[in-house]
Amino acid sequence: IGVWKSWQKEGLDIKDIVWPGNSHTPPQGVPEKFHLKITFLEEPPYINLAPPDPVSGKCLMDRGVHCRVAKESDMT
């Protein structure tokens, strides 16, 4: 696990790395210096707000968890 220290024009400066077993040195055979590539994946927000089904008034079943339907007056 790496801890972000700062970002500079030349690259990312990692404060420290904790290797498996809470070691601060890499396991034998693993180089101490390495190149790290960071990428980003655009995804929808973790919490999606959507209106209930217009026919049943219930939450849509294609969601990961059950949702609660609040009265409109409770939303203001």
Phi, psi and omega in degrees: 000125178260148178248122181293127176256307180196165176242130177235168181303326181283341180150193183269134177256115181267127183295311182197156176238132174252115182274169177307141183083015181059029179274146176261005173240145182292155176299158180301133180094351178259124181294146181286330177252140181204166178260137182242127176254131179245129177232162179235142178242122180284123180226159176293160180303155179298324179251120177253128176258129180216148178291156177292167178303129183294337181274308185271337184077007181255166178292147178291143186278354180274015178268159183286332181224161176293146178242167178250142177257118181264154175292148180303323181293335178282346185273352182252000000 
